Amino acid sequence: MTRAKTAKVIPSLDLLRSYAIFSVVVAHTVVAFGAPPSLAPFRFGGTGVDLFFVLSGWLLGRQLMLELRDHGTISVTRFWTRRWMRTLPAYYAVLLLTFFQQVVLSHNTDLKWSYLFFGQNYLTDLPYFFISWSLCVEEHFYLLIGPLLVLAYFLRRWGVVLVVAVFLAPAVCRSMGWYQSLEQTHVRFDECLTGVLLAAASVFAPQLWRLLCRAAPVLASLGICVYLWIAWTRWHPQHSIWPDEQTACEFAFGSMLLLAVSSDAWKRRLYLPGCGYLATRAYSIYLLHPEGLALARRMHLDSFLLFCVVSWLITLVASELLYRGIERPVMDARERFAISKA
């Protein structure tokens, strides 16, 4: 759930990222409020996590593709160090707070130590800090994508076959109903690879990329229609025409991402005021919004609008402290060390 630091901020990607975090928080707010049937449509925003995966694949995939093109390899150690300095400090700060709450407030001493090394989406039923399953997917993606791309680059054509096979496998298995959980990394890895494959086309297949960019408005229009259809089939599953929701989200969000980066005009046009702020704080907001919702629930507010406003205010204040106190300083510190310098 991280936003890669680049020399030039792309407003359209800020819009997508801010929509992802906004939709996720709203969906969880409805659940925290008691999930009344009248608010059921807003729970669809949980698909914002799928959008996060696609965005991560693009942002990190493009960096790695450019490094492969220019140097013929990837400094995997440097990539891992930069990612860990970007994600781990804020994660462990919130995890420490979560452990403290479990022991002191809930009198639960049965702490799951798999949370310390991002194994909870395989080794537990996520008894607390449930949203961390998606962080596990991201961290596992960071571990695997560098070596996978280096191997694929040296295998040439067989490398392309390998990446495509890894990309298709989760969708095939999901459509066959072979997975017992949708929170495990291998089940969602193809969503991250959607962004990576688009990044590969932009760097290594210029002709294909030009064709995709020309078709981007049409593909994005189809993607939006698919996205709305997914929302409809949430309450009318008999009308579903997709083997699984994640595959549909890959196409929907992949096409939106393609439009967002297809031209300088779309990069500037797709933006709303405030998106930059939400985009830069998205990771901290994602980590802390369950705490904001928990505190708002203690106030026993009867109005959903008031509940939403209060939980957002708490979340934004807490996330600003986390962002300025931990996330941003450690991110900036990456440039001080040779192993993590861009």
C-alpha positions as CSV (number, residue, x, y, z in Angstrom):
1,M,0.0,0.0,0.0
2,T,2.8,2.3,-0.6
3,R,3.3,5.2,-3.0
4,A,6.6,5.1,-4.8
5,K,8.6,8.3,-4.6
6,T,9.3,9.6,-8.1
7,A,11.0,12.7,-9.4
8,K,7.7,13.8,-11.0
9,V,4.3,13.3,-9.3
10,I,1.6,12.1,-11.7
11,P,-1.7,13.6,-10.7
12,S,-3.8,10.9,-12.4
13,L,-2.1,8.2,-10.3
14,D,-2.8,10.3,-7.2
15,L,-6.5,10.3,-8.2
16,L,-6.5,6.5,-8.4
17,R,-4.6,6.0,-5.2
18,S,-6.8,8.5,-3.3
19,Y,-10.0,6.7,-4.6
20,A,-8.5,3.4,-3.5
21,I,-8.0,4.5,0.1
22,F,-11.2,6.5,0.3
23,S,-13.3,3.6,-1.0
24,V,-11.6,1.1,1.4
25,V,-12.2,3.4,4.4
26,V,-15.8,4.0,3.5
27,A,-16.5,0.3,3.1
28,H,-15.0,-0.5,6.5
29,T,-16.9,2.4,8.0
30,V,-20.2,0.9,6.9
31,V,-19.2,-2.4,8.5
32,A,-18.1,-0.7,11.7
33,F,-21.4,1.1,11.9
34,G,-23.3,-2.2,11.9
35,A,-23.6,-2.8,8.1
36,P,-27.2,-1.6,7.8
37,P,-28.8,-2.9,4.5
38,S,-29.5,0.7,3.4
39,L,-25.7,1.3,3.2
40,A,-24.9,-2.0,1.5
41,P,-23.8,-0.4,-1.8
42,F,-20.9,1.4,0.0
43,R,-19.4,-1.8,1.1
44,F,-18.3,-2.4,-2.5
45,G,-15.5,0.0,-1.9
46,G,-13.4,-2.8,-0.4
47,T,-12.3,-3.5,-4.0
48,G,-10.0,-0.5,-3.4
49,V,-7.5,-3.1,-2.1
50,D,-7.4,-4.7,-5.6
51,L,-6.7,-1.3,-7.0
52,F,-3.8,-0.9,-4.6
53,F,-2.3,-4.1,-5.8
54,V,-2.5,-3.0,-9.5
55,L,-1.0,0.4,-8.7
56,S,1.9,-1.2,-6.7
57,G,2.6,-3.5,-9.6
58,W,2.8,-0.5,-12.0
59,L,4.9,1.8,-9.8
60,L,7.4,-0.7,-8.7
61,G,7.4,-2.7,-11.9
62,R,8.2,0.3,-14.0
63,Q,11.2,1.2,-11.8
64,L,12.5,-2.3,-12.1
65,M,11.9,-2.5,-15.8
66,L,13.8,0.7,-16.4
67,E,16.7,-0.7,-14.3
68,L,16.6,-3.9,-16.3
69,R,16.7,-2.0,-19.6
70,D,19.5,0.3,-18.6
71,H,21.7,-2.1,-16.6
72,G,20.7,-5.5,-17.7
73,T,20.0,-6.6,-14.1
74,I,18.3,-5.4,-10.9
75,S,19.9,-4.6,-7.6
76,V,17.5,-6.8,-5.6
77,T,19.2,-5.9,-2.3
78,R,18.8,-2.2,-2.9
79,F,15.2,-2.7,-4.0
80,W,14.4,-4.7,-0.9
81,T,16.1,-2.2,1.4
82,R,14.2,0.7,-0.1
83,R,10.9,-1.1,0.2
84,W,11.5,-2.2,3.7
85,M,12.6,1.3,4.8
86,R,9.4,2.6,3.2
87,T,6.9,0.1,4.7
88,L,8.3,-1.6,7.8
89,P,8.7,1.2,10.3
90,A,5.1,2.4,10.2
91,Y,3.8,-1.2,10.1
92,Y,5.8,-2.2,13.2
93,A,4.7,1.0,15.0
94,V,1.0,0.1,14.4
95,L,1.7,-3.6,15.2
96,L,3.2,-2.6,18.5
97,L,0.1,-0.5,19.3
98,T,-2.0,-3.5,18.3
99,F,-0.1,-5.9,20.6
100,F,-0.4,-3.4,23.4
101,Q,-4.1,-3.2,23.0
102,Q,-4.4,-7.0,23.0
103,V,-2.4,-7.4,26.2
104,V,-3.6,-4.4,28.2
105,L,-7.1,-3.7,27.0
106,S,-8.3,-7.2,25.9
107,H,-6.2,-9.2,28.4
108,N,-5.1,-11.4,25.5
109,T,-1.6,-12.7,25.9
110,D,-1.9,-15.2,23.0
111,L,-0.1,-12.9,20.6
112,K,0.5,-14.3,17.1
113,W,4.2,-13.8,16.4
114,S,3.7,-14.6,12.7
115,Y,2.6,-10.9,12.4
116,L,6.3,-10.0,13.0
117,F,7.4,-11.6,9.7
118,F,4.2,-11.2,7.6
119,G,3.1,-14.8,7.9
120,Q,-0.3,-14.1,9.4
121,N,-2.2,-14.5,6.1
122,Y,-1.0,-18.1,6.1
123,L,-0.5,-19.1,9.7
124,T,-3.4,-17.5,11.5
125,D,-7.1,-16.8,11.0
126,L,-6.2,-13.0,11.4
127,P,-7.8,-12.7,14.9
128,Y,-6.9,-9.0,15.0
129,F,-5.3,-6.4,12.7
130,F,-7.3,-8.0,9.9
131,I,-6.3,-5.5,7.2
132,S,-2.7,-6.7,7.5
133,W,-3.4,-9.6,5.1
134,S,-3.1,-7.2,2.2
135,L,0.2,-5.9,3.6
136,C,1.4,-9.5,3.6
137,V,0.6,-9.7,-0.1
138,E,2.5,-6.5,-0.8
139,E,5.6,-7.6,1.2
140,H,5.6,-11.0,-0.4
141,F,5.3,-9.3,-3.8
142,Y,8.4,-7.2,-3.0
143,L,10.3,-10.3,-2.1
144,L,9.4,-12.2,-5.2
145,I,9.1,-9.7,-8.0
146,G,12.8,-8.6,-8.3
147,P,14.2,-12.2,-8.6
148,L,11.3,-13.2,-10.9
149,L,12.0,-10.4,-13.3
150,V,15.8,-11.0,-13.3
151,L,15.2,-14.7,-14.0
152,A,12.7,-13.9,-16.8
153,Y,15.0,-11.3,-18.3
154,F,17.8,-13.9,-18.7
155,L,15.5,-16.6,-19.9
156,R,14.2,-14.2,-22.7
157,R,11.3,-15.9,-24.5
158,W,11.0,-18.6,-21.9
159,G,11.0,-15.8,-19.3
160,V,7.9,-14.3,-20.9
161,V,6.3,-17.7,-20.7
162,L,7.2,-18.0,-17.1
163,V,5.7,-14.6,-16.1
164,V,2.6,-15.2,-18.1
165,A,2.1,-18.6,-16.4
166,V,2.6,-17.0,-13.0
167,F,0.1,-14.4,-14.0
168,L,-2.6,-16.8,-15.2
169,A,-2.3,-19.4,-12.5
170,P,-4.2,-17.6,-9.7
171,A,-7.1,-16.6,-12.0
172,V,-7.5,-20.2,-13.3
173,C,-7.4,-21.6,-9.7
174,R,-9.9,-19.0,-8.5
175,S,-12.3,-19.7,-11.3
176,M,-12.1,-23.4,-10.5
177,G,-12.8,-22.8,-6.8
178,W,-9.5,-24.4,-5.7
179,Y,-8.7,-21.7,-3.1
180,Q,-10.0,-21.7,0.5
181,S,-9.0,-18.2,1.2
182,L,-8.8,-14.9,-0.7
183,E,-6.3,-13.4,1.7
184,Q,-3.3,-15.5,0.8
185,T,-0.6,-14.1,-1.4
186,H,-0.6,-16.7,-4.2
187,V,-4.3,-16.1,-4.6
188,R,-3.9,-12.4,-5.3
189,F,-0.4,-12.2,-6.9
190,D,-1.8,-11.8,-10.4
191,E,-3.3,-8.5,-9.4
192,C,0.1,-7.1,-8.7
193,L,1.4,-8.6,-11.9
194,T,-1.2,-6.8,-13.9
195,G,0.6,-3.5,-13.2
196,V,4.0,-5.1,-13.8
197,L,2.9,-6.4,-17.2
198,L,1.7,-2.9,-18.2
199,A,5.1,-1.6,-17.0
200,A,6.9,-4.2,-19.1
201,A,4.9,-3.2,-22.2
202,S,5.7,0.5,-21.6
203,V,9.5,-0.2,-21.4
204,F,10.2,-3.2,-23.6
205,A,7.3,-3.2,-26.2
206,P,7.0,0.3,-27.5
207,Q,4.7,-0.6,-30.5
208,L,2.4,-2.6,-28.3
209,W,2.4,0.2,-25.7
210,R,1.4,2.8,-28.4
211,L,-1.5,0.6,-29.4
212,L,-2.6,0.2,-25.8
213,C,-2.4,4.0,-25.2
214,R,-4.5,4.7,-28.3
215,A,-7.1,2.2,-27.2
216,A,-6.9,3.4,-23.5
217,P,-10.1,5.6,-23.6
218,V,-12.2,2.7,-25.0
219,L,-10.6,0.1,-22.7
220,A,-11.1,2.4,-19.6
221,S,-14.8,2.9,-20.6
222,L,-15.2,-0.9,-20.7
223,G,-13.3,-1.2,-17.4
224,I,-15.7,1.2,-15.7
225,C,-18.7,-0.7,-17.1
226,V,-17.1,-4.0,-15.7
227,Y,-16.5,-2.3,-12.4
228,L,-20.2,-1.2,-12.1
229,W,-21.3,-4.6,-13.2
230,I,-19.2,-6.2,-10.4
231,A,-21.1,-3.9,-8.0
232,W,-24.4,-5.0,-9.4
233,T,-23.6,-8.7,-9.1
234,R,-22.6,-8.2,-5.5
235,W,-26.4,-8.2,-4.8
236,H,-27.5,-10.1,-7.8
237,P,-25.0,-12.9,-8.2
238,Q,-27.2,-14.7,-10.6
239,H,-26.3,-12.1,-13.3
240,S,-22.5,-12.7,-12.9
241,I,-20.6,-13.4,-16.1
242,W,-17.1,-13.4,-14.6
243,P,-15.4,-16.5,-13.2
244,D,-14.3,-14.5,-10.2
245,E,-14.4,-10.9,-8.9
246,Q,-10.6,-10.4,-8.7
247,T,-10.1,-11.2,-12.4
248,A,-12.8,-8.6,-13.3
249,C,-11.1,-6.1,-11.0
250,E,-7.8,-6.7,-12.8
251,F,-9.3,-5.7,-16.1
252,A,-11.2,-2.8,-14.7
253,F,-8.4,-1.3,-12.7
254,G,-5.7,-2.2,-15.2
255,S,-7.7,-0.3,-17.9
256,M,-8.1,2.7,-15.6
257,L,-4.4,2.7,-14.9
258,L,-3.6,2.5,-18.6
259,L,-5.7,5.6,-19.3
260,A,-4.1,7.4,-16.3
261,V,-0.6,7.0,-17.8
262,S,-1.4,6.9,-21.5
263,S,-0.6,10.5,-22.2
264,D,0.5,13.8,-20.6
265,A,-3.0,15.1,-21.1
266,W,-4.7,12.3,-19.2
267,K,-2.0,12.5,-16.5
268,R,-3.0,16.1,-15.8
269,R,-6.8,15.8,-16.5
270,L,-7.6,13.0,-14.2
271,Y,-7.3,14.8,-10.9
272,L,-9.4,16.3,-8.1
273,P,-8.3,18.7,-5.4
274,G,-7.1,17.0,-2.3
275,C,-6.1,13.8,-4.1
276,G,-2.4,14.5,-3.6
277,Y,-2.8,14.7,0.2
278,L,-4.8,11.5,0.4
279,A,-2.3,9.7,-1.9
280,T,0.8,10.7,0.1
281,R,-0.9,9.6,3.4
282,A,-2.7,6.6,2.0
283,Y,-0.4,4.0,3.7
284,S,-0.7,5.7,7.2
285,I,-4.5,6.0,6.7
286,Y,-4.8,2.4,5.7
287,L,-2.8,1.3,8.8
288,L,-4.7,3.4,11.3
289,H,-8.3,3.7,10.0
290,P,-9.4,0.6,12.0
291,E,-8.3,2.5,15.1
292,G,-10.3,5.5,14.1
293,L,-13.4,3.4,13.5
294,A,-12.9,1.6,16.9
295,L,-12.8,5.0,18.7
296,A,-15.8,6.3,16.8
297,R,-17.8,3.2,17.8
298,R,-17.1,3.9,21.5
299,M,-19.0,7.2,21.1
300,H,-22.3,5.3,20.2
301,L,-23.2,7.7,17.4
302,D,-26.6,7.2,15.8
303,S,-26.0,9.1,12.6
304,F,-23.9,7.4,10.0
305,L,-22.8,10.7,8.5
306,L,-21.6,11.9,11.9
307,F,-20.0,8.5,12.5
308,C,-18.2,8.8,9.2
309,V,-17.0,12.3,9.9
310,V,-15.7,11.6,13.4
311,S,-13.9,8.4,12.3
312,W,-12.3,10.2,9.4
313,L,-11.1,13.1,11.6
314,I,-9.6,10.7,14.1
315,T,-7.9,8.7,11.3
316,L,-6.5,11.8,9.5
317,V,-5.0,13.2,12.7
318,A,-3.5,9.9,13.7
319,S,-2.2,9.2,10.2
320,E,-0.7,12.6,9.9
321,L,1.3,12.0,13.1
322,L,2.4,8.6,11.8
323,Y,3.3,10.0,8.4
324,R,5.3,13.0,9.8
325,G,6.8,11.1,12.8
326,I,7.9,7.8,11.2
327,E,6.9,7.2,7.6
328,R,8.4,10.4,6.0
329,P,11.6,10.7,8.0
330,V,12.6,7.1,7.4
331,M,11.7,7.4,3.7
332,D,13.9,10.5,3.4
333,A,16.7,8.7,5.2
334,R,17.0,6.1,2.4
335,E,19.1,8.7,0.4
336,R,21.7,8.8,3.1
337,F,22.9,5.2,2.7
338,A,24.6,3.7,-0.4
339,I,22.6,0.5,-0.1
340,S,19.2,2.3,-0.3
341,K,20.0,5.4,-2.3
342,A,18.0,5.8,-5.5
